[in-house]
Amino acid sequence: MLTASYDGKASVEFHVVVDVIANPPCVTVWGELDLASVAAFRDALNEALDTGARHIVVDVEHITFLGSTGIRELMRVRPLLDRLEVRAPTPIVRRALRSASLGDALTIVK
């Protein structure tokens, strides 16, 4: 498992890691999740879905920006799962999710 720390001050290059061995599978994202990076995020979510899991974790602790394309991808996979857990959202991610008015579609875990 790859780990990193982010102090909120330096620019973080986008990357995504999928841990398909974890139970449930975990997609961890760093940097800005926007139009330029959403294809890699989509591929990572699809890889997690390909495990057949009905519960996926998306670790967003290191996301510095969450655009509507990232939210759209979360909502695309949500009907395919029993539970979609968004773990450790930063304040900017919480605001983006709240502004999207997703209701109870996602399980947000601190």
LUMLUM-756034 format. One record per residue: x, y, z of N, C-alpha, C, O, CB in turn. Coordinates in steps of 0.1 Angstrom, whole numbers, plus 5000, padded with zeros to 4 digits. Last residue first. Glycine has a CB too. Layout:
// residues N
XYZXYZXYZXYZXYZ ...
***
This chain:
// residues 110
485051005084486051105087487451035087488451105089485851165100 483050905056483750865069484950955071485750975062484150715068 480050915040481250985043481750945056481050955066480951145042 478550735016478750725030480150805033481150755028478850575035 476250874992477550834996477650825011476950895019478650944991 473550934991474150854981475450794985475850684981474250924968 471951095007472550975013473250885003473450775006471450905021 472651394990471851325000472551215006473751235011470551274994 473951544972473951404969473051324979472851204978475251344969 474551824964473251774970473051624967472051584962472051854964 476851944957476251854947474851804952474151734944477151744944 477652064980477052154970476352074959475552124952478052244964 478851844993477651914999476851994988475651994987477951995011 481051804977480051704978478751764983477651724979480551594987 482352054981482052014967480951904968479951914961483251954960 482852045009482052155003481552114989480352134986482852285002 484551815011483251825018482251925011481151905009483351845033 486751914997485951804992484551794998483651774991486751664994 487552115014487252155001486352044994485452064986488452184992 488151975038487052065038486652105024485452125021487452195045 488751625028489251755032488051855032486951825026490351815023 487551315038487451425029487951555036487751585047486051455024 487851035046488751145050488651265041489751315037490151095051 486250835021486950845034487850965035488551005025487850715035 483250735010484250845008484950865021484350915031483550975002 481950435000482450515011483450615007484450575000483050415022 479150294988480350374983480750464994480050564998479950454970 477449994988477950104996479150164989480050094985478350055011 476549834969475649844981476149964989475350034996475749714989 476749954934477349914947476249914958475249984957478450004951 475850074912476449934910476949874924477349764924477649944901 475250334917474150234916474650094915473849994916473250264904 477950454918477050434930475950334928475750244937476450564935 479250514895479450384901478450354912478350234916480850364905 478350774890478150674880478350534886477550444882479250694869 479050924912477650894910477350784899476350714900476851024907 481750944907481250874920479850834918479450724922481450974932 481751084883482250944884481750874896481450754896483750944883 480651334892479951254882480451104882479551014882480051314868 482851414908481551384914480751294905480051204910480751514918 484651464887484951364897483651324905483551204908485951414907 483351664874483651544867483951434876483551314874484751564856 483251874892482051804889482251674882481451584883481151894881 486351854912485451914902484151824900484051714905486151934889 488151904939487151804934486151874925485351954930486451724946 491451944950490252004943489451894938489951794932490752094931 493151794965493251944967492152014959491952134962494551994962 493051494982492551564971492551714974492151754985491151524967 493851335003494851404996494451484984495251534976496051314993 491551195011492251275021493251375014493551475020492951185031 489951014999490051154992490851245001490751364999488751214989 489450694991490150775000490550914994491250914984491450705005 486750514986487450614979488150704989487450784996486550694968 485850174988486250294995487050384986487850334978487150255008 482949974980484250034976484550154984483650234988484250074961 481149694978481449804987482849844983483749764982481449765002 480949474963479649554964479849674973478949754976478549464969 483349344940482949394954481649474953481449544943484149484960 484349264917483049214920482549254934481549214939483149064920 486549374906486749274917485449204920485449104927487449334929 485749584890486049454884486349344894486349224890487149474875 485749804907484449734904484649594898483949504901483649824894 488449874906487849834918486549754916486249654923487649954928 488549944879489349834883488849784897488849664899490849884885 486750164879486450044871487249924876486749814876486650064856 488350344894487050294899486550164892486050074898485950404897 490450374876490650314889489350264895489350154901491350424898 489150494854489850364852490050294866489850174867491150384845 488350734866487350644861487950504860487350404863486850694847 490950844871490050814882488950714878488650614885489350944888 491750884845492550794854491650754866491750634870493850854859 489851074837489950944830490650844839490350724839490650964816 490251304853489051214856489151074849488650984854487751284852 492151494849492551374856491451264857491651154862493051404869 490951704835492251654831492651524837493451444831493351754834 488751764851488551714837489851654832489851554824488151824828 489851664883489151754874489051684860489351574859489751894874 491251654912490451564904489451644896488451694901489551464914 494551724922493251774917492551674908493051624898493551904908 495951504947495951614938494551664933493551644941496751574925 495251154949496051264953495951374943495851344931497551224955 493250884960493550984950494351094957494051134968492151034944 492650534962493250654969493650754958494350714948494450614978 490350294965490850384955491350504963490550574969489850424944 490049964977490250114980490950184969491950144964491050124993 487849694984488849764975488849914978487849974981488549734961 487149635019486749645005487949704997488849765003485549725004 489949475016488549435017487849535025487949535038488449295023 492749494992492049535005490549485004489949474993492049695006 493349434967493549324977492849364990492449274998495049294980 493249654952492249554950492349434959491449354960492249494935 493849964955494249844962493149744961492149754969494549884978 494950194932493850104935494449994943495349924938493150064922 495850534931496250404934495050324937494150364945497350394945 496650824913495550744919496150604920496850554911494250744910 497751174911497851024909496850954917496251004926499350984912 498651494905497651404905498151264903498951234894496551434894 500951664927500651604913499651504914499651424924501951554907 500351924947500451784947500051734933499051774927499451714957 501952204961501152154950501352004949502551954951501452224937 501852264997502552234984501652184974500652114977503752144986 499952275017500652395013501252374999501252464991501752435023 498952045029497952145024498652275018497952365013497052195035 500551845035500351945045499452055041499252155048501752005049 500251505032500051625025499751735035498851725043498851615015 501951195028501351295036501251425029502051445020502151315049 501250855017501850985015501251085025500151055030501651035001 501650515007501250615017501950745014503050745008501450575031 500650224991501350344990500850445000499550455001501350394976 500849885000500050005000500950125000501850135008499050005012 
***
